[in-house]
Amino acid sequence: MEHVSSPYNSLRSAFVIAACLVSLTAALTLTDVYRQRSERQAVAVAMTKGDPARAPAIFRRYGCAGCHTIPGIEGADGKVGGDLSDLRERVYIAGVLNNSADNLIGWIVAPQGHSPRTAMPATGISEQEARDLAAYLYAR
């Protein structure tokens, strides 16, 4: 039996190859995204000595979402306090402190100690809870 090549078979092969290339590109992109996220989290944990997995419950317990927009926290779309998205990329915390893990933790625990006229209240958040929140924010 003789094999006959048709335009349909050639087109089908081209589509299969294209689909494989698109799938491979998507898989590599997702792998890179997950690797970057994992690296950011590892750095955040090392910087803060906190556990970002505990942060969502802490944000809810202290009502942070009522004032702040917080990435990854459902309903955290407050407009009173600053948007906490991409905090790791900012130069200052609350416009008054250089952005460092120690300054962020200190700000969360006692904001009036750094800026007496701040609208952010003393929340009663412990230092360890502040470390967890800082780890979460730096990992995003």
Backbone hydrogen bonds, N-H to C=O, Kabsch-Sander energy under -0.5 kcal/mol:
donor,donor_aa,acceptor,acceptor_aa,energy
5,S,3,H,-0.5
10,S,6,S,-1.8
11,L,7,P,-2.5
12,R,8,Y,-2.5
13,S,9,N,-2.2
14,A,10,S,-2.0
15,F,11,L,-2.2
16,V,12,R,-2.3
17,I,13,S,-2.5
18,A,14,A,-2.5
19,A,15,F,-2.6
20,C,16,V,-2.2
21,L,17,I,-2.3
22,V,18,A,-2.5
23,S,19,A,-2.5
24,L,20,C,-2.4
25,T,21,L,-2.5
26,A,22,V,-2.5
27,A,23,S,-2.4
28,L,24,L,-2.4
29,T,25,T,-2.3
30,L,26,A,-2.6
31,T,27,A,-2.2
32,D,28,L,-2.1
33,V,29,T,-2.4
34,Y,30,L,-2.6
35,R,31,T,-2.2
36,Q,32,D,-2.6
37,R,33,V,-2.4
38,S,34,Y,-2.4
39,E,35,R,-2.5
40,R,36,Q,-2.7
41,Q,37,R,-2.3
42,A,38,S,-2.3
43,V,39,E,-2.4
44,A,40,R,-2.5
45,V,41,Q,-2.6
46,A,42,A,-2.1
47,M,43,V,-2.6
48,T,44,A,-2.2
49,K,45,V,-2.5
54,R,51,D,-1.6
55,A,52,P,-0.8
58,I,54,R,-1.4
59,F,55,A,-3.1
60,R,56,P,-1.9
61,R,57,A,-2.7
62,Y,58,I,-2.2
63,G,60,R,-0.9
64,C,59,F,-1.8
65,A,59,F,-0.6
66,G,63,G,-1.6
67,C,64,C,-1.4
68,H,64,C,-2.5
70,I,68,H,-0.6
70,I,76,A,-1.7
73,I,70,I,-1.7
74,E,72,G,-0.6
76,A,73,I,-2.1
77,D,75,G,-1.9
78,G,65,A,-0.8
78,G,68,H,-1.9
81,G,67,C,-2.3
84,L,69,T,-3.1
87,L,84,L,-1.0
88,R,137,L,-0.6
89,E,86,D,-1.6
90,R,87,L,-1.7
93,I,97,L,-2.9
94,A,92,Y,-0.5
96,V,93,I,-2.2
97,L,93,I,-1.9
99,N,91,V,-2.6
100,S,98,N,-1.1
104,L,100,S,-2.6
105,I,101,A,-2.6
106,G,102,D,-2.5
107,W,103,N,-2.5
108,I,104,L,-2.5
109,V,105,I,-2.1
110,A,106,G,-2.7
113,G,110,A,-1.1
114,H,111,P,-1.4
115,S,111,P,-2.0
118,T,115,S,-2.4
123,T,121,P,-0.6
130,A,126,S,-2.4
131,R,127,E,-2.2
132,D,128,Q,-2.1
133,L,129,E,-2.4
134,A,130,A,-2.7
135,A,131,R,-2.5
136,Y,132,D,-2.1
137,L,133,L,-2.6
138,Y,134,A,-2.7
139,A,135,A,-1.6
140,R,136,Y,-0.9
